[in-house]
Amino acid sequence: MSKADGKSSGGPKNPSNLHELSEGLKPDSLIVAAGRPERTPDASVNPSISLTSTYVAPNGIGYGRSGNETWTALESAISGLEGGKTLLFSSGLASIAAVFALLPAKSTIVASRNGYTGTMYWLKRLESERNCDVRYVNIADTDEVLAALKGANFLWLESPTNPALEVADLPKIIPAAKALGLRVGVDNTFATGLIQQPLSMGADISMNSVTKYIAGHSDLIMGSLSMNDPDLFARLELERKQGGAIPGSMEVWLALRGLRTLDVRLERAQKNALELATRLSKHPAVQSVRYPGLPSDPHHARAASFMKGFGAIISFEVKAGAVEAERVCAASKLIVHATSLGGVETLWERRHRWQGESEHISESLIRLSVGIENVEDLWVDIEQALR
Ligand SMILES: *Cc1c(COP(=O)(O)O)cnc(C)c1O
């Protein structure tokens, strides 16, 4: 990303009016405490939902496409979690599109050959419309990734990948890319800042689909970008303002409410996921299971070396093939047959029911987003569906 165009978003910034947190809070305390109003007598404990399109002149935010007090509260909380400064967007994909919009024509980009379908869509467009050279790599093969970095200017990492559950060696790859002068963005959606912090490893941007774990209740769509570089922040803030991909303050308030319980939700979901992955891997109808938390998983050791957890997404293939996999998903009673992930309720789907899914993903692969229900009820449902 060149620094040539786009400086500041213009207009004065809003004073934050948020309670200053004491330094050194653990992340699980921080997500509970951050983004609350100043503790003046009789102040509200929660930020208000600021429903306004405009602000009184001359000072302050100015116009509702530039900022909003409710955004500031959630941005501050995610900033604490990711260790940077955060911008919210109308969706995870809008935040990715804002990053890619900064890439100059003829950029050389290194990215996984399979990953979130919306990301793959934008990479293809960069190739066809902006003459970018995208080097698609096996993101789990660190030597291959390192070799592809030379002469490139941008690296986009997603780890663990959606839906293959591959784990990239972030602590090795990110510093290597930075040493070669690349800008590095990481899609942190499957892990969240509770499990890994890409900025602390040297990445320029950590992106979250807030829709998923952060909001956690499958009731809204939102994205975020966190970063340290003030120049990059100014350019992405301008991109948000002029691109117009802003979130609604109601949704932001709900996402902040969701963030409060992220740690306990994840803890339970991860425990459930390990149990279900273990049982699935022994089930006669199951061909293969990928879950980084399984000791037998090819990426378990790598994940354990730098991640503080393994997330709660499992992918597995059924022996019988695509048609049967589709029937398995349709047969669940507790588990919801639906796309998306990261909510309190368990969801699953055969990924290839969508046209955009990668050819590197098996036709019979089912992505299972494990929620916080009782694990025995989940297993009863999976067993009867597999039958
Ligand atoms: C869902 C998802 C996105 C896109 O986020 P939206 O909020 O749906 O726009 C990006 N990356 C990953 C890994 C995702 O799972």
Ligand as a Chemical Component Dictionary entry (heavy atoms), coordinates in Angstrom:
data_LIG
# 
_chem_comp.id                   LIG 
_chem_comp.type                 NON-POLYMER 
_chem_comp.pdbx_formal_charge   0 
_chem_comp.three_letter_code    LIG 
# 
loop_
_chem_comp_atom.comp_id 
_chem_comp_atom.atom_id 
_chem_comp_atom.alt_atom_id 
_chem_comp_atom.type_symbol 
_chem_comp_atom.charge 
_chem_comp_atom.model_Cartn_x 
_chem_comp_atom.model_Cartn_y 
_chem_comp_atom.model_Cartn_z 
_chem_comp_atom.pdbx_ordinal 
LIG C1 C1 C 0 -17.557 -14.517 7.880 1  
LIG C2 C2 C 0 -16.135 -14.280 7.581 2  
LIG C3 C3 C 0 -15.727 -13.103 6.917 3  
LIG C4 C4 C 0 -16.706 -12.079 6.405 4  
LIG O1 O1 O 0 -17.381 -11.444 7.418 5  
LIG P1 P1 P 0 -18.876 -10.847 7.256 6  
LIG O2 O2 O 0 -19.093 -10.205 8.559 7  
LIG O3 O3 O 0 -19.769 -12.003 6.953 8  
LIG O4 O4 O 0 -18.842 -9.887  6.117 9  
LIG C5 C5 C 0 -14.379 -12.923 6.701 10 
LIG N1 N1 N 0 -13.470 -13.838 7.108 11 
LIG C6 C6 C 0 -13.829 -14.966 7.746 12 
LIG C7 C7 C 0 -12.780 -15.930 8.166 13 
LIG C8 C8 C 0 -15.168 -15.219 7.995 14 
LIG O5 O5 O 0 -15.522 -16.371 8.599 15 
# 
loop_
_chem_comp_bond.comp_id 
_chem_comp_bond.atom_id_1 
_chem_comp_bond.atom_id_2 
_chem_comp_bond.value_order 
_chem_comp_bond.pdbx_ordinal 
LIG C1 C2 SING 1  
LIG C2 C3 SING 2  
LIG C2 C8 DOUB 3  
LIG C3 C4 SING 4  
LIG C3 C5 DOUB 5  
LIG C4 O1 SING 6  
LIG O1 P1 SING 7  
LIG P1 O2 DOUB 8  
LIG P1 O3 SING 9  
LIG P1 O4 SING 10 
LIG C5 N1 SING 11 
LIG N1 C6 DOUB 12 
LIG C6 C7 SING 13 
LIG C6 C8 SING 14 
LIG C8 O5 SING 15 
# 
